[in-house]
Every structure is written in C-alpha cells, then in structure tokens.
Amino acid sequence: MSAEPPPPAVPGTAPPPPLPTSGADPDGAQRVRLLSYNVCSLRDDREALVRVVRACAPDIVCVQESPRYWKPTKQAAWLARRTGTVVLSGGGRIAAGPLLLGRLRVDVIATRDLLLPKTRGLHARGFATALLRIGRSAPFAVTSCHLSLDPAERLRQFALLPEQAGPGEHGVIAGDLNEHPDGPGWRQLAARYQDAHTVAPWGGTFTSVPANPYQRIDGVFATPGIEVLACGVPHGLPGVLPADLLAATDHLPVLAVLRVPAA
C-alpha cells in the first residue's frame, strides 16, 4: 500500500492547538513569539502580508528578502510601521536582505549585522543579528538569515551561524535556509541548536506555497537554554487566512513561542 501524501500546504479551517501567549512569567522569564518570514522583496500582495504578520502577533519578526536595492531603509520602515513594530537591525547593505523587527517592549543591547564572504557570480548575502532583552529576561542574540542556493557556499554559511551568539549567550536563529532537514548544513546546525519545530511541533510543517508544497526549507533554532513551547506554520491561527498566505509571498511563515530564562 502506498503512503498517503502529506497534507496540503494551506489546509482548510481546522484550527491548530492553542498557541502559548507571549508575556512575563513570575520568575522573570519571558515567553516570546518569534515569526520568521521570507517576504519576497515585498513584490506580492503587501496588504495580505501585513495582515498575516499582525494576526501572528509576534514580539520579534525575522524577515528575509527585505527590499535592498530600492530605498531599503524606507521600505523597512514601511513594513515596521504597518505591522506595529520597529526596526531592530538589518535591512541595509551589510545584512543584504535579512531584517529584524520587534515590538517596543524589545530592548536592543547591540547590533551585529554581518556581510558574508561572496562567491563570484552569486548573490551577496548577510546576517541581521541583534542582542536583545525583554523585561527581566537574560540577553539573547537573534539572527535572521537567508542562505545560499549553492550547496558549498551554503554549508560555509551554516558553519558561521552559531558564532553570531557570543560565548555563554542564549541564541535564536531563524530564516530561509534553502535546505531540507536531511541536508548536511541543517543537520550540523541542529546538532548545536534545537530545531524548534522538531522539539515542539505546532501548526503546519511545510513552508513552500503549492507550486512546490511539500518542502520544509525555513526554520527556527534555539540554544539549549531556551525552552521551545511551540513552532510551526500558522495554518488556522485566528486571523491568518489561507488566501492571505498564498497571496503574501512565495514562502509560508514560521511562528515559534520561546521561553527565554530570566537574567
């Protein structure tokens, strides 16, 4: 008997289990909603994109493919304003596409954007990284990344990702990895960081739209000191409409809830 096909990338109306809320715990730890989203340079339906982000109610948004050739600062500011966030880091020539947005309750301790070594003939790429704190939480580094389509270059970029958090710091990495979980770079990263959807699966798994629906190439990773409460594609989340997910961009977002310990 042949195996049943995986569920469609954009299912019907069946809701996922309740998602933990963000906020402070009595011990000072913070439950943080983090959204990772490749926005395809805002070339598709911007209003649908804004509705999806707002419905996910993230504290932090790790953006990939933020516009970088036509008024990148202005367009990053537009996206922040429309989604009720502010620009934390990235969005310029150094990060080369990745961008970090966050709520006003997110404090930026330091920014560490990095322009990556470039292979001739391939796109310039970078990381957007900021060291953050929310309330009484411990500081934690967040990196948004969009890795290369070239396997050799991508593997080198995977190797640099864990270095974006300093010694002893908590760290989160989120982005479009352009690789499946059985790839060498993904497995290398998952050996050091928790693959959040594997640890606490919630919602949907696949992050490509129906043109190629059964791929998981976007992910969220966290260092062992951060507790992963839930992670997945927000199918069925109140306010996240299937039509908006299809219209907004050619990727589906990944929403994670992470518990960052107290300082």
Beta strands, then each sheet from edge to edge (+ up, - down):
strand 1: 23-24
strand 2: 30-38
strand 3: 60-64
strand 4: 86-90
strand 5: 99-102
strand 6: 106-111
strand 7: 114-115
strand 8: 126-134
strand 9: 140-146
strand 10: 170-176
strand 11: 194-195
strand 12: 218-222
strand 13: 227-232
strand 14: 254-260
sheet 1: 1+ 2- 3- 5+ 4-
sheet 2: 1+ 2- 14+ 13-
sheet 3: 6+ 8- 7+
sheet 4: 6+ 8- 9+ 10+ 12- 11+
end
